[in-house]
Amino acid sequence: MYRELNVAVVIPAFNEELGIERAIGTVPDFVDHIVVIDDASHDGTFALASGHEVELVRHPANKGVGAAIVSGYRRVLADPRLDVAVVMAGDGQMDPRDLPALLDPIADGHADYAKGNRFKYGGAEVWRTMPPSRIVGNLLLSAATKLTSGYWHVFDSQCGYTAITRRALESIDLDRVFPRYGYPNDVLARLHVAQLRVVDVPVRPVYGPNWNSGIKLPNAIYPVAFALLRSWADRVGAESESRALLGKPSS
Protein backbone atom coordinates (compact mmCIF):
# COMPACT_ATOMS: atom_id res chain seq x y z
CA MET A 1 0.00 0.00 0.00
CA TYR A 2 1.15 3.52 -0.79
CA ARG A 3 -0.52 6.42 1.03
CA GLU A 4 -3.77 4.49 1.48
CA LEU A 5 -3.74 3.34 -2.15
CA ASN A 6 -3.67 -0.37 -2.97
CA VAL A 7 -1.31 -0.50 -5.93
CA ALA A 8 -0.98 -3.06 -8.71
CA VAL A 9 1.86 -3.16 -11.23
CA VAL A 10 1.12 -4.43 -14.74
CA ILE A 11 4.15 -5.76 -16.62
CA PRO A 12 3.65 -6.48 -20.35
CA ALA A 13 6.35 -8.79 -21.68
CA PHE A 14 7.24 -10.19 -25.08
CA ASN A 15 10.53 -12.09 -25.39
CA GLU A 16 11.97 -10.43 -22.27
CA GLU A 17 13.88 -13.36 -20.76
CA LEU A 18 16.93 -11.14 -20.25
CA GLY A 19 15.09 -8.53 -18.21
CA ILE A 20 11.87 -9.96 -16.81
CA GLU A 21 13.30 -11.22 -13.52
CA ARG A 22 14.98 -7.90 -12.82
CA ALA A 23 11.79 -6.04 -13.74
CA ILE A 24 9.80 -8.15 -11.27
CA GLY A 25 12.49 -8.12 -8.59
CA THR A 26 12.84 -4.35 -8.50
CA VAL A 27 9.14 -3.60 -8.02
CA PRO A 28 8.91 -1.70 -4.69
CA ASP A 29 7.72 -3.58 -1.61
CA PHE A 30 4.75 -1.26 -1.13
CA VAL A 31 3.14 -2.66 -4.31
CA ASP A 32 0.27 -4.97 -3.39
CA HIS A 33 -0.06 -7.02 -6.56
CA ILE A 34 1.95 -7.73 -9.71
CA VAL A 35 0.40 -8.91 -12.98
CA VAL A 36 2.74 -10.15 -15.72
CA ILE A 37 1.28 -10.58 -19.19
CA ASP A 38 3.34 -12.83 -21.44
CA ASP A 39 2.26 -11.79 -24.94
CA ALA A 40 3.05 -15.18 -26.54
CA SER A 41 6.81 -14.98 -26.05
CA HIS A 42 9.03 -17.43 -27.95
CA ASP A 43 11.78 -17.47 -25.32
CA GLY A 44 11.95 -18.26 -21.60
CA THR A 45 9.93 -15.24 -20.41
CA PHE A 46 6.98 -17.29 -19.16
CA ALA A 47 9.11 -19.87 -17.34
CA LEU A 48 11.21 -17.22 -15.63
CA ALA A 49 8.20 -15.14 -14.58
CA SER A 50 6.42 -18.20 -13.21
CA GLY A 51 9.16 -18.57 -10.61
CA HIS A 52 8.01 -15.41 -8.86
CA GLU A 53 4.98 -14.50 -6.76
CA VAL A 54 3.01 -12.80 -9.50
CA GLU A 55 -0.29 -13.26 -11.27
CA LEU A 56 0.77 -14.57 -14.67
CA VAL A 57 -1.40 -14.23 -17.77
CA ARG A 58 -0.31 -15.81 -21.04
CA HIS A 59 -1.69 -14.82 -24.43
CA PRO A 60 -1.94 -17.83 -26.78
CA ALA A 61 -1.02 -15.55 -29.70
CA ASN A 62 0.80 -12.22 -29.86
CA LYS A 63 -1.71 -9.38 -29.58
CA GLY A 64 0.53 -6.37 -29.10
CA VAL A 65 1.72 -4.30 -26.17
CA GLY A 66 -1.52 -2.33 -25.91
CA ALA A 67 -3.58 -5.52 -25.74
CA ALA A 68 -1.20 -6.95 -23.15
CA ILE A 69 -1.63 -3.89 -20.94
CA VAL A 70 -5.40 -4.05 -21.33
CA SER A 71 -5.30 -7.70 -20.19
CA GLY A 72 -3.42 -6.52 -17.11
CA TYR A 73 -5.92 -3.72 -16.51
CA ARG A 74 -8.77 -6.22 -16.63
CA ARG A 75 -7.08 -8.35 -13.98
CA VAL A 76 -6.71 -5.27 -11.79
CA LEU A 77 -10.38 -4.37 -12.22
CA ALA A 78 -11.31 -7.93 -11.28
CA ASP A 79 -9.89 -7.31 -7.78
CA PRO A 80 -12.05 -4.69 -6.00
CA ARG A 81 -9.33 -4.10 -3.41
CA LEU A 82 -6.97 -2.51 -5.96
CA ASP A 83 -7.10 1.27 -6.47
CA VAL A 84 -4.36 2.04 -8.99
CA ALA A 85 -2.69 0.22 -11.89
CA VAL A 86 0.88 1.13 -12.80
CA VAL A 87 2.54 0.00 -16.03
CA MET A 88 6.21 -0.99 -15.86
CA ALA A 89 7.98 -2.52 -18.85
CA GLY A 90 9.27 -6.09 -18.85
CA ASP A 91 12.72 -4.94 -19.97
CA GLY A 92 13.37 -2.95 -16.79
CA GLN A 93 13.38 0.38 -18.66
CA MET A 94 11.36 2.09 -15.94
CA ASP A 95 13.12 3.13 -12.76
CA PRO A 96 11.21 1.93 -9.67
CA ARG A 97 12.54 4.94 -7.74
CA ASP A 98 10.16 7.10 -9.79
CA LEU A 99 7.04 5.16 -8.82
CA PRO A 100 6.17 7.28 -5.72
CA ALA A 101 6.30 10.42 -7.86
CA LEU A 102 3.76 8.89 -10.25
CA LEU A 103 1.46 7.90 -7.39
CA ASP A 104 1.63 11.16 -5.43
CA PRO A 105 -0.67 13.22 -7.73
CA ILE A 106 -3.26 10.45 -7.49
CA ALA A 107 -2.90 10.11 -3.73
CA ASP A 108 -3.24 13.91 -3.42
CA GLY A 109 -6.47 13.82 -5.41
CA HIS A 110 -5.03 15.91 -8.25
CA ALA A 111 -4.97 13.34 -11.07
CA ASP A 112 -6.74 10.33 -12.51
CA TYR A 113 -3.81 9.41 -14.76
CA ALA A 114 -0.16 10.21 -14.18
CA LYS A 115 2.32 9.64 -16.98
CA GLY A 116 6.06 9.81 -17.08
CA ASN A 117 7.85 12.59 -18.91
CA ARG A 118 11.54 11.87 -19.42
CA PHE A 119 12.18 15.32 -20.91
CA LYS A 120 10.82 16.93 -17.76
CA TYR A 121 13.34 15.03 -15.61
CA GLY A 122 16.25 16.84 -17.20
CA GLY A 123 16.95 17.82 -20.79
CA ALA A 124 20.65 17.06 -20.59
CA GLU A 125 19.98 13.58 -19.21
CA VAL A 126 17.58 12.80 -22.06
CA TRP A 127 20.00 13.95 -24.74
CA ARG A 128 22.81 11.97 -23.11
CA THR A 129 20.97 8.67 -22.72
CA MET A 130 18.09 8.47 -25.22
CA PRO A 131 18.98 7.26 -28.74
CA PRO A 132 18.78 10.15 -31.26
CA SER A 133 16.16 8.36 -33.39
CA ARG A 134 13.96 8.02 -30.29
CA ILE A 135 14.32 11.72 -29.48
CA VAL A 136 13.28 12.82 -32.97
CA GLY A 137 10.38 10.36 -33.10
CA ASN A 138 9.22 11.34 -29.64
CA LEU A 139 9.25 15.06 -30.41
CA LEU A 140 7.13 14.54 -33.52
CA LEU A 141 4.67 12.13 -31.91
CA SER A 142 4.33 14.27 -28.78
CA ALA A 143 3.40 17.26 -30.92
CA ALA A 144 0.87 15.19 -32.87
CA THR A 145 -0.58 13.71 -29.68
CA LYS A 146 -1.25 17.16 -28.22
CA LEU A 147 -3.63 17.70 -31.14
CA THR A 148 -5.23 14.26 -31.29
CA SER A 149 -5.66 13.80 -27.54
CA GLY A 150 -6.76 17.31 -26.60
CA TYR A 151 -4.24 17.45 -23.74
CA TRP A 152 -2.03 20.36 -24.77
CA HIS A 153 -0.01 20.32 -21.53
CA VAL A 154 1.36 16.76 -21.86
CA PHE A 155 4.60 15.71 -23.53
CA ASP A 156 6.69 12.57 -24.06
CA SER A 157 3.60 10.77 -25.30
CA GLN A 158 5.46 7.51 -25.94
CA CYS A 159 6.56 7.07 -22.33
CA GLY A 160 4.66 4.04 -21.07
CA TYR A 161 5.44 4.56 -17.38
CA THR A 162 1.93 5.42 -16.16
CA ALA A 163 -0.42 5.16 -13.19
CA ILE A 164 -4.20 5.09 -13.63
CA THR A 165 -7.01 4.97 -11.10
CA ARG A 166 -9.76 2.37 -11.01
CA ARG A 167 -12.27 5.14 -11.74
CA ALA A 168 -10.39 6.12 -14.90
CA LEU A 169 -10.15 2.51 -16.08
CA GLU A 170 -13.87 2.10 -15.59
CA SER A 171 -14.51 5.32 -17.54
CA ILE A 172 -12.88 4.27 -20.83
CA ASP A 173 -13.80 1.49 -23.25
CA LEU A 174 -10.93 -0.98 -22.89
CA ASP A 175 -12.26 -2.97 -25.84
CA ARG A 176 -11.46 0.00 -28.09
CA VAL A 177 -7.94 0.72 -26.86
CA PHE A 178 -5.43 0.38 -29.70
CA PRO A 179 -3.71 -3.00 -29.26
CA ARG A 180 -0.22 -2.29 -30.59
CA TYR A 181 2.28 0.57 -30.82
CA GLY A 182 0.29 3.75 -30.43
CA TYR A 183 -1.73 2.62 -27.42
CA PRO A 184 -0.51 5.45 -25.10
CA ASN A 185 -1.58 8.06 -27.66
CA ASP A 186 -4.97 6.38 -28.00
CA VAL A 187 -5.50 6.13 -24.24
CA LEU A 188 -4.88 9.85 -23.80
CA ALA A 189 -7.64 10.71 -26.27
CA ARG A 190 -10.07 8.38 -24.48
CA LEU A 191 -9.21 9.94 -21.13
CA HIS A 192 -9.94 13.38 -22.57
CA VAL A 193 -13.39 12.28 -23.75
CA ALA A 194 -14.08 11.03 -20.21
CA GLN A 195 -12.92 14.43 -18.86
CA LEU A 196 -10.26 12.89 -16.66
CA ARG A 197 -7.30 14.71 -15.17
CA VAL A 198 -3.88 13.89 -16.65
CA VAL A 199 -0.54 15.09 -15.30
CA ASP A 200 3.05 14.73 -16.47
CA VAL A 201 5.59 13.56 -13.91
CA PRO A 202 9.38 13.71 -14.34
CA VAL A 203 10.88 10.21 -14.66
CA ARG A 204 14.41 9.07 -15.38
CA PRO A 205 15.29 8.05 -18.95
CA VAL A 206 16.71 4.51 -18.70
CA TYR A 207 18.77 3.19 -21.60
CA GLY A 208 21.55 0.82 -20.61
CA PRO A 209 24.69 0.23 -22.71
CA ASN A 210 23.28 -3.05 -24.04
CA TRP A 211 19.74 -1.76 -24.52
CA ASN A 212 18.14 -2.80 -27.79
CA SER A 213 14.60 -1.77 -28.59
CA GLY A 214 12.23 -4.31 -30.06
CA ILE A 215 10.45 -1.40 -31.76
CA LYS A 216 11.63 -1.01 -35.34
CA LEU A 217 10.71 2.27 -37.03
CA PRO A 218 9.14 0.77 -40.19
CA ASN A 219 7.01 -1.55 -38.04
CA ALA A 220 5.89 1.22 -35.70
CA ILE A 221 5.26 4.27 -37.88
CA TYR A 222 2.12 3.02 -39.61
CA PRO A 223 0.39 1.58 -36.51
CA VAL A 224 1.13 4.74 -34.51
CA ALA A 225 -0.08 7.00 -37.33
CA PHE A 226 -3.26 4.94 -37.61
CA ALA A 227 -3.74 5.04 -33.83
CA LEU A 228 -3.36 8.81 -33.81
CA LEU A 229 -5.88 9.31 -36.60
CA ARG A 230 -8.36 6.88 -35.10
CA SER A 231 -8.10 8.33 -31.60
CA TRP A 232 -8.54 11.87 -32.96
CA ALA A 233 -11.62 10.82 -34.95
CA ASP A 234 -13.07 8.96 -31.96
CA ARG A 235 -12.45 11.92 -29.64
CA VAL A 236 -13.93 14.51 -32.00
CA GLY A 237 -16.93 12.28 -32.70
CA ALA A 238 -17.58 11.59 -29.01
CA GLU A 239 -17.21 15.23 -28.02
CA SER A 240 -19.49 16.37 -30.86
CA GLU A 241 -22.11 13.87 -29.75
CA SER A 242 -21.81 15.09 -26.18
CA ARG A 243 -22.26 18.73 -27.26
CA ALA A 244 -25.30 17.76 -29.32
CA LEU A 245 -26.90 16.05 -26.35
CA LEU A 246 -26.29 19.14 -24.23
CA GLY A 247 -27.55 21.46 -26.93
CA LYS A 248 -24.21 23.23 -27.26
CA PRO A 249 -22.79 24.46 -30.59
CA SER A 250 -19.62 22.87 -31.95
CA SER A 251 -16.42 24.79 -31.32
PyMOL commands that set and color helices and strands:
alter all, ss='L'
color gray80, all
select helices_A, chain A and resi 20-25+45-49+65-77+96-107+118-121+123-129+132-149+166-171+174-176+183-193+217-246
alter helices_A, ss='H'
color red, helices_A
select strands_A, chain A and resi 7-13+33-38+55-58+84-87+113-117+162-165+198-202
alter strands_A, ss='S'
color yellow, strands_A
deselect
rebuild
show_as cartoon
